[in-house]
Amino acid sequence: MNEFVSSILNLSGAHEEWPPISRWAVGTWLAFYSVFLVYAFRMHGGYLFIDSANLVVHEGGHLLFGWFGSTLGLWGGTILQWMVPLMLVAYFFHQRQPASFAFCAFFFFENWLYTATYMADARAMILPLVTTGDPEFARHDWSAIFSSLGLLEYDTTIAAIVRTVGWCGMLACLGWLATRGMRVTHEKGVSSQ
């Protein structure tokens, strides 16, 4: 079993060192993410500009996973919406590209905010629905999902948990990126001594 885990880690590139990022680049990225977080916070769960891209991927997920049945087609929007940035996270992790890894991880977790807003609307159903098919047959994904699971009355509670995970994940990405800048500073200090 140890050999299997070791071979997986070797394939993933997990044993390789991350290349350094300049303090200037880290500072610029941290400023960008901080401004985005303030913007997202001030929107109070509203539609963010990045959510237009999330929406396109979400709707594509319904079409893609719809080939595997109506249940997977219903869940497919959120599955693909989370899967695309997560696959990019895995790719940039393997390639050891820290800025790209942090960017994709940050927006993976931003997707959780978007999903939480949709979840919280499951009972109220006041959000406008977008569909790739006939608008007459549009369904509210999370109303249908929570209803089928017997969880509809917990829509806002589940949404709050998902939103919290999204915020914590985005903040963790900032923390991870900040350590990249500290590492460069520490390595320069050690090498100059």
VOMAR-280384 format. One record per residue (C-alpha): y, x, z. Coordinates in nm, 3 decimals. Layout:
        c2        c1        c3
         Y         X         Z
...
***
This chain:
        c2        c1        c3
     0.000     0.000     0.000
     0.240     0.287     0.079
     0.185     0.432    -0.268
     0.266     0.095    -0.424
     0.592     0.063    -0.228
     0.680     0.424    -0.309
     0.621     0.370    -0.680
     0.839     0.056    -0.676
     1.117     0.248    -0.500
     1.088     0.528    -0.755
     1.108     0.281    -1.045
     1.412     0.110    -0.894
     1.599     0.436    -0.849
     1.638     0.369    -0.475
     1.571     0.733    -0.388
     1.853     0.860    -0.610
     2.198     0.932    -0.473
     2.495     0.722    -0.576
     2.757     0.918    -0.770
     3.090     0.948    -0.593
     3.384     0.721    -0.671
     3.737     0.852    -0.638
     3.939     0.724    -0.345
     4.194     0.592    -0.595
     3.929     0.384    -0.772
     3.786     0.256    -0.444
     4.135     0.165    -0.323
     4.214    -0.017    -0.648
     3.889    -0.215    -0.636
     3.939    -0.300    -0.269
     4.292    -0.424    -0.346
     4.158    -0.639    -0.632
     3.885    -0.790    -0.413
     4.128    -0.848    -0.126
     4.371    -1.035    -0.352
     4.082    -1.241    -0.487
     3.964    -1.325    -0.133
     4.313    -1.440    -0.034
     4.329    -1.649    -0.352
     3.985    -1.801    -0.284
     4.071    -1.870     0.079
     4.396    -2.043    -0.016
     4.211    -2.267    -0.263
     4.010    -2.420     0.027
     3.692    -2.466    -0.174
     3.875    -2.566    -0.491
     3.800    -2.459    -0.846
     3.870    -2.087    -0.894
     3.951    -1.931    -1.232
     3.616    -1.745    -1.234
     3.435    -2.075    -1.190
     3.486    -2.153    -1.560
     3.241    -1.870    -1.635
     3.012    -1.992    -1.357
     3.019    -2.342    -1.507
     2.913    -2.218    -1.852
     2.619    -2.027    -1.706
     2.531    -2.322    -1.482
     2.516    -2.566    -1.773
     2.317    -2.314    -1.977
     2.066    -2.303    -1.692
     2.002    -2.676    -1.726
     1.927    -2.629    -2.095
     1.711    -2.319    -2.046
     1.505    -2.443    -1.751
     1.492    -2.797    -1.888
     1.213    -2.674    -2.116
     0.994    -2.648    -1.805
     1.039    -3.005    -1.686
     1.305    -3.229    -1.540
     1.284    -3.093    -1.185
     1.327    -2.732    -1.291
     1.591    -2.847    -1.540
     1.785    -3.005    -1.253
     1.761    -2.693    -1.038
     1.809    -2.466    -1.342
     2.187    -2.476    -1.336
     2.211    -2.315    -0.995
     1.909    -2.091    -1.057
     2.064    -1.933    -1.368
     2.411    -1.928    -1.214
     2.276    -1.712    -0.928
     2.018    -1.525    -1.136
     2.257    -1.378    -1.396
     2.478    -1.184    -1.152
     2.174    -1.096    -0.941
     1.999    -0.941    -1.242
     2.318    -0.746    -1.315
     2.322    -0.631    -0.951
     1.963    -0.505    -0.991
     2.049    -0.330    -1.319
     2.353    -0.150    -1.179
     2.160    -0.064    -0.862
     1.893     0.098    -1.079
     2.157     0.277    -1.289
     2.340     0.388    -0.972
     2.677     0.263    -1.092
     2.852     0.180    -0.763
     3.167     0.005    -0.892
     2.967    -0.216    -1.130
     2.705    -0.284    -0.862
     2.976    -0.391    -0.615
     3.152    -0.606    -0.877
     2.837    -0.797    -0.970
     2.727    -0.832    -0.607
     3.073    -0.961    -0.511
     3.066    -1.226    -0.783
     2.704    -1.313    -0.706
     2.825    -1.417    -0.362
     3.135    -1.584    -0.506
     2.891    -1.812    -0.690
     2.778    -1.935    -0.349
     3.129    -2.072    -0.285
     3.115    -2.259    -0.615
     2.770    -2.395    -0.533
     2.880    -2.494    -0.181
     3.168    -2.699    -0.322
     2.925    -2.883    -0.549
     2.677    -2.933    -0.261
     2.945    -3.071    -0.029
     3.027    -3.334    -0.292
     2.669    -3.470    -0.302
     2.746    -3.794    -0.113
     3.111    -3.837    -0.208
     3.056    -3.757    -0.577
     3.428    -3.724    -0.651
     3.411    -3.400    -0.852
     3.428    -3.448    -1.227
     3.089    -3.383    -1.387
     3.039    -3.165    -1.691
     2.728    -3.198    -1.902
     2.589    -3.054    -2.221
     2.432    -3.387    -2.318
     2.543    -3.746    -2.327
     2.804    -3.796    -2.051
     2.660    -4.141    -1.986
     2.346    -3.976    -1.848
     2.523    -3.710    -1.639
     2.377    -3.665    -1.291
     2.524    -3.496    -0.989
     2.276    -3.210    -0.942
     2.306    -3.173    -0.568
     2.312    -3.545    -0.498
     1.984    -3.574    -0.687
     1.836    -3.260    -0.527
     1.933    -3.349    -0.171
     1.820    -3.710    -0.222
     1.479    -3.598    -0.346
     1.444    -3.365    -0.045
     1.567    -3.625     0.205
     1.864    -3.405     0.293
     2.155    -3.600     0.145
     2.311    -3.672     0.484
     2.324    -3.295     0.551
     2.512    -3.208     0.231
     2.827    -3.082     0.402
     2.631    -2.892     0.669
     2.417    -2.714     0.409
     2.729    -2.649     0.200
     2.903    -2.492     0.501
     2.608    -2.257     0.554
     2.600    -2.161     0.185
     2.978    -2.108     0.186
     2.951    -1.887     0.497
     2.679    -1.675     0.333
     2.904    -1.641     0.027
     3.202    -1.523     0.232
     2.989    -1.285     0.439
     2.831    -1.144     0.123
     3.168    -1.084    -0.043
     3.301    -0.914     0.271
     2.985    -0.701     0.290
     3.049    -0.588    -0.069
     3.397    -0.476     0.034
     3.254    -0.290     0.331
     2.992    -0.120     0.116
     3.252    -0.017    -0.142
     3.483     0.112     0.132
     3.203     0.337     0.258
     3.184     0.488    -0.093
     3.547     0.598    -0.056
     3.487     0.733     0.293
     3.185     0.923     0.168
     3.392     1.097    -0.102
     3.655     1.190     0.156
     3.386     1.318     0.395
     3.206     1.515     0.120
     3.536     1.678     0.009
     3.613     1.769     0.369
     3.265     1.920     0.421
     3.269     2.112     0.090
     3.614     2.262     0.156
     3.507     2.410     0.491
***
